[in-house]
Amino acid sequence: MVIALAAVAIAVAAAAIWFRTSRPPTDCEIARQMIEYNNSHVAEIKSKTDPDRGIEPSVDDYRPWAQRMHDYADRIHRADVSAPAHRLAADADRMVALVQQARSDAEPGGDPGGAPSSEQQYVELSKDFQTNMAALDAACPAS
């Protein structure tokens, strides 16, 4: 009898694990993954940055991040979750372009006096990004 009960318990646990891993993730699960991925990207960028030594991440450190942000956004269908996710992906594209422009401006022969400055654009983009991240977080709060 004990063996039969143990076998049933194992079967139930296995079925629960299978169900949890075999079903597609919900829009909010994808959104939380997007938020977590972005947070890990921010930590990675910070680890590659040392302004005192003139060390900055390259544009290539941003491109895969922007693509993955799009990948997450494209998998989300619920409107209240999809809208901020797609805005974040668009912001990521803008960030890649801004980093590329800033690196070009800093090169010899670049145009450091163009308007508005890349620093000013970065501040504005950061505000937009934080607003959109907060909207995504509000649509799918961490549990």
Secondary structure, DSSP 8 states (H G I E B T S, - for coil): -HHHHHHHHHHHHHHHHHHHHHS---HHHHHHHHHHHHHHHHHHHHHT-BGGGTB---GGGTHHHHHHHHHHHHT--SHHHHHHHHHHHHHHHHHHHHHHHHHHHHSTT--TT-SS-HHHHHHHHHHHHHHHHHHHHHHS---
